[in-house]
Amino acid sequence: MVLLALAAGWGPGGWAPAVAADASVAPRAREWRINELTYIRLAAREAGHEAPNAHPAIVTPELVRRALASVTTVVRDRAEALFSQDELEDWVGVLVQAFAAATPGQDVELLSTARRHGNFLSTPYGVTARLFIDDQGLNLIVHDARLDFFHAYRATKVLPRLEHGSRTQAGPSTVASAQARVKRADWLVFPLQPVVAAPAPAAAPALGPGSAVSPAPARRDERFYEEQEQRLRGLQRLRDQGLITDEEFQRKRQEVLQLL
């Protein structure tokens, strides 16, 4: 796999690459640097929790982007998007790669820094979060929704000690999404499959003795099948690129096919 390595600086529109070069990334890379103050990395899963993560996981960038774009937080008594669309565009694809490279014993940690109020003179703020996929769906635990550290970092070039959210201890942030289940004020869980409401069933005819009722097939919309196709194509691509083994490929492929 080839990623873009950037030598970046903060300009009027945000991080602007000064030099770009191709850099080879190992299949089990532990960290992806998007820019100087934005990274995605694999970290050991928190101890003391019985159920492992459902990693490696194959998800589509569009599914993850749609989920994270729906998240809001409260800033000065006003709700605003946790992430901007440009911000998500920068690293959602890398986040999908991280889920595919992670083991059941690893979480994904995120630091995303951006100017968030449409003003090139505004101070960049960071978002720190922990993400993982389990049998409930895509989990997002946010520790800092608006971390003010940029000026201190610019003076020292040293990142502060960052917290990325915890399963056991609630953080200071509050997040919400109409697409997610709220597990805690700082913790959202997004179902990985779209829920399609079925129409009210018609009244069943009277049945005679010995009659049997066949279960109605589950209803699927076009978007559902498109997402499964994208997951299968992404799974094959990751196998071809050496990011997952043949055994992982076959296991995950069967999981997708069982949904159809």
N, C-alpha and C positions, 0 to 999 in steps of 0.2 A: 504494500500500500504506500502511496506517496501523499504526503501532506505538505502544505506550504509553510515554510519557516519564515517568519517575519522579523525584521529589525524595525521596531516601530517607535513612534513618538506621538505625543498628544498634540493634535492640531485643532483648528477651528471646528471641524466636523467630528472629532473623536480621534480614535487611534488611526494613524495614517502610516502605511508601510513605507519604509525608506528603501529597503532592499528585500527582494524576494528570491528564495532559492528552494529547490526541491530537497526534502529531507526524508530519508527512509525511516519508517517507524516500525519497531518490532511488533509481531502479532500480539504480544502480551504487554505492550507499553503501559507504564503506570501513570504517565502524565502527558497531556496534550496542551501545549501553550498556544492559546489563540492570539494573545498579545501580552505585553508586559504585565498587565493587571487583570487578565482574564485567563483562567485555566480550567481544565476538566481533568480529574485524576482518579485513579482507582485507589481505594484505601481499605484496610481491613475492616470487615463488618464488626459492629459493636458486639462485645462479649455479653453473655448472659441471655441470649435469645435462642430458643430451641429451633424454630423453623428456619431453614436456610433460604437465601434468596433464590429466585428462579432465573439464575444466570448460568451460562450466557443466554441472553434473550434477544430475539429478532423482532424489532418493531420498526415501523416506517417513520421517516422523518416528518411526514405530514401529520401523522397521528400525534407525535410528541409535540410538534409545533402548535397544533390546534389546542392541545391540553394546556401547555404552558402559557400560550397567548391569552387564555381565559382567566388567568390568575390575577387578582387585585390585592392590594394592600392599602392600609390607611396611613396617609402622610398629612400631618397638620389637620386632622379631622376631615380629610377629604380622601375618597377612594381614588386610586390611580392604578394603572397596569403595573404589575411587578416587573415585567420585562417589556422593552420596546420591540417592535417588529424587526428593526434593523439588528438589534442585539441578538434576537433569536436566530436570524438568518446567518449570523457569524458562526454560531457554534452548535446548532441543533444536529447537523450532520455528524459532527464529532461526538456528540453525546450518544447518538445511535451506535457509533462505532465502539464507544466505551461499554455500553450495555452488552454488545456482542463479544467483547474481549474479557469481560468480568467473569470471575468464578463465583460459585454460590457463597463463598466466604468473603466477598468483596462488595463494598458499596461504591457509589460514584459521588465524589465531592466536587462542588462547583464554586468558583469565584467569578462573577461577571460584573465588570465595571463599565459604566457608561454615563454620559451626560443625559439626564432624564427629563428635562423640561423644555426641550426644543430651543435652547439658548446656548450658543457656542461659548458664551462667557460663564455659564453656570458650572458649579463644581461637580466633578464626576463622583458618583456614589456607587458603592459595591453592593452586590447581593451575594450572600453565602448560603449554601443549601446542600443537603444530602439527598440523593436520589437512589432508588433501587426498585426493582420489580420483584413482586412475590405473587402468591396465588390470589391476592386481592386486587392486584393491578399495579399501576405506576405510582409509586410513593414519592412525594415531595415534602421534605421537612426544611423549613426556612429558619435560619437563625437570625441573620441580619437582612432586613429588607432594604435598608438605606444606610450602609456603613460609610461614615465620614472619616476617611483615612488618607485621602489623596494628597493633601498638602504636607502632612507629616511624612508620607512616603517620598514625595518629591525632594524634601529636605535631606532625608537620610538614605534613600534608596533601600530601605529595609522594610519588608512587609511586617505588619503587626501579627501577633499570634491570633489566628482566625479560628472561629468555631463554625462548624458546618451543619449544625442541627443534630439532635439526638433523639433516639427512640425513648429514652428513659427520663430525660429532663426537658421540660418545655422551655423554649426560647422566648425572647422578648417580642417577637413579631407576630402579627395577625394577618392571615391570608384567607382568601375566599375564592370560590369558583362555582359557577352554576353547573359545571360538568363533573364535579368531584364530590366525594363524600368527605365530610370534615371529621377527621379522627381526633384532632386536637386543634387549638387555635392556630398553631404554627405548622400543622400537618394535614396534607390533603392526599386522598387516594383516588386516582382516575381509573375507571374500568377500562380494560384494554380492548373490549369488544363493544361496538355500538349497541345500544338497547333499542329495539324496534317495537313500538307499541302495536299490538295486534288488535284488529277490530273486534267489537263485541260479538261473541258467537251467536249464531242463529239458534232458535229453539230446536232441540233434538227431537226427532220423531220417536214415537213410542216403540219400544222394542218387544218382540215376542220372546218366549222362552228359548234359551240357548243362543240368543243373538249376542254377537260380540261387537265391541266398539274399537275401531282402529285409531290409534293416536294421530292427531293432525300433525303434519310436518311443521317444523319450526319455520317461521317466516324470515326471509333474508332480503335485504334491499340491495340495490346495485353497488352501493358504496362498500357494503360488507365484502362482496366478492372481489372488488377492486383492491381492497386492503389486504385480503388474503393472498391475492396474486402478487402484490408488491412484497409481502413478507416472504413468499417462496422465492421470488427473484432475488431479493436481498440475501436470503439464506444461501442460495447457490453462489452468489457473488462473493460472499464472505468465505465460503469453502474454497473457491477458486483462488482467492487471494491469500489463503493460508491462515486466516484469522480463526477458523474453527476446524476441528478434525472431521473426518468422514463420519465417525461415530456420532459426534454432536450434530452434524448435518442431518443424518438420518433420524435421530431422535426428535429434533425440532421440526423436521419436515412432517413426521407423523403427527405431532401435536397440532400443526396447522391443518392437516388433512382431516383430522378428527372433528374439526369445527364445521366442516362443510356438510 
